[in-house]
Amino acid sequence: MVRSSGLLRSARRVSLVAALVGGCASHAGPSENAQATPPLHDSPSSGAHKGSALDQAWDSYEASRYREAEAAFRSILARGEPRAKPGLASVLVATGRYAEAEALASETTGADVHVALELVVLRAEAMLKQGKLDAAETHLASAAGDPAARAVRVLYGEVLIERGKTREAEPVLMARIEH
């Protein structure tokens, strides 16, 4: 199981959102050039870090044991592991501490591209929860051009649709479907 703190949830909405803007009906599946997105977090089934502290922290998060998850993510992050930052930001969003999540997710130093993009999504989610629609839209637009930014484009498209910008959302979402 891949842990995604909202990324898979957003990715699953791609076909629904694309249907809203039209053009998804003819899409029969992934293109030949489609590349699999690497997991953002190690999962027990990957065998890479079975039973690692990071996996245990995600298990606590997924079981809604937020205090335990927060303590674990903070401890891992204090040891210099940037992959713990999306976990901590996820806990902060889940527990309604949006301003703190936004601030945490704004710092991507030391993170690989996939973690950095996950932080972009989490920061935007925190902004949206605070009613900062303009800021979230601008933030997502700034990262949507990255070829690996699939989840960013999905959320960006959703924000555009929510704001009544369906024509602007269509190419953003269709790029997600076609690639």
Summary of the structure (lengths in Angstrom):
residues: 179
radius of gyration: 16.4
end to end distance: 23.2
largest distance: 48.4
contacts: 547
relative contact order: 0.15
helix: 64%
strand: 0%
